[in-house]
């Protein structure tokens, strides 16, 4: 078994918190992005920070934490899935569209 297989990966849990549904087609559509994110997560040196963040934040968040090396890729997956991000930024987008 490769060493990376024995390291915990919190990618799926992080995706859930950010509203990215792996079964929603976004992973199949953005397979390379997902595989890159999975590799980054497995190699991440901030596993303890990540676990603590996941244990202490609400079940729904708009953005990954700053220490997450996948913040950019998770944001792309959010965009691919929803066409826009959810949460406070969505309100800003709606405000710009209203006459």
C-alpha positions as CSV (number, residue, x, y, z in Angstrom):
1,X,0.0,0.0,0.0
2,X,1.5,3.4,-1.0
3,X,2.2,5.8,1.9
4,X,-0.3,8.3,0.7
5,X,-3.1,5.8,1.0
6,X,-2.6,5.6,4.8
7,X,-2.8,9.4,5.3
8,X,-6.3,10.7,6.1
9,X,-8.0,12.8,3.5
10,X,-10.7,15.3,4.5
11,X,-11.5,16.3,0.9
12,X,-15.0,14.8,0.8
13,X,-15.9,16.3,4.2
14,X,-14.5,19.6,3.1
15,X,-16.5,19.4,-0.2
16,X,-19.6,18.7,1.8
17,X,-19.1,21.7,4.0
18,X,-18.7,23.9,0.9
19,X,-21.8,22.5,-0.8
20,X,-20.0,20.6,-3.5
21,X,-21.8,17.3,-4.1
22,X,-19.4,14.7,-5.6
23,X,-22.4,12.7,-6.7
24,X,-23.8,15.7,-8.4
25,X,-21.8,15.3,-11.6
26,X,-19.2,18.0,-10.8
27,X,-16.5,15.4,-10.0
28,X,-17.1,13.5,-13.3
29,X,-17.1,16.8,-15.2
30,X,-14.0,18.1,-13.4
31,X,-12.2,14.9,-12.8
32,X,-8.7,16.3,-13.2
33,X,-9.5,19.1,-10.8
34,X,-10.9,16.6,-8.2
35,X,-7.8,14.2,-8.6
36,X,-5.5,17.2,-8.1
37,X,-7.4,18.3,-5.0
38,X,-7.3,14.7,-3.6
39,X,-3.5,14.5,-4.1
40,X,-3.0,17.9,-2.5
41,X,-5.2,16.8,0.5
42,X,-3.3,13.6,1.0
43,X,0.0,15.5,1.0
44,X,-1.3,18.4,3.1
45,X,0.8,19.3,6.2
46,X,-2.1,20.9,7.9
47,X,-4.2,17.8,8.7
48,X,-4.6,18.8,12.4
49,X,-5.7,22.3,11.5
50,X,-8.1,20.9,9.0
51,X,-9.6,18.4,11.4
52,X,-10.0,21.1,14.0
53,X,-11.6,23.4,11.4
54,X,-14.0,20.8,10.2
55,X,-15.0,19.9,13.8
56,X,-15.7,23.5,14.8
57,X,-17.3,25.3,11.8
58,X,-21.0,25.2,10.8
59,X,-22.1,22.5,8.5
60,X,-22.2,25.0,5.6
61,X,-19.4,27.3,4.6
62,X,-18.8,29.5,1.6
63,X,-15.1,29.3,1.4
64,X,-12.3,26.8,2.4
65,X,-10.0,28.0,5.2
66,X,-6.9,30.0,4.3
67,X,-4.5,27.1,5.2
68,X,-6.2,24.7,2.7
69,X,-4.0,24.1,-0.3
70,X,-7.2,23.3,-2.2
71,X,-9.0,26.5,-1.7
72,X,-8.7,27.5,-5.3
73,X,-9.8,24.1,-6.6
74,X,-12.7,23.8,-4.2
75,X,-13.9,27.2,-5.4
76,X,-13.7,26.0,-9.0
77,X,-15.8,23.0,-8.1
78,X,-18.3,25.2,-6.4
79,X,-18.5,27.3,-9.5
80,X,-18.8,24.3,-11.8
81,X,-21.5,22.8,-9.7
82,X,-23.7,25.8,-8.9
83,X,-22.8,28.4,-11.5
84,X,-22.0,30.7,-8.6
85,X,-21.0,30.4,-5.0
86,X,-23.5,30.3,-2.2
87,X,-23.7,32.4,0.9
88,X,-22.8,36.1,1.4
89,X,-21.2,36.3,-2.0
90,X,-24.4,35.1,-3.6
91,X,-26.2,38.1,-2.1
92,X,-23.6,40.4,-3.6
93,X,-24.1,38.9,-7.0
94,X,-27.9,39.2,-6.7
95,X,-27.5,42.8,-5.7
96,X,-25.5,43.6,-8.8
97,X,-28.1,42.0,-11.0
98,X,-31.1,43.8,-9.6
99,X,-32.2,47.0,-11.3
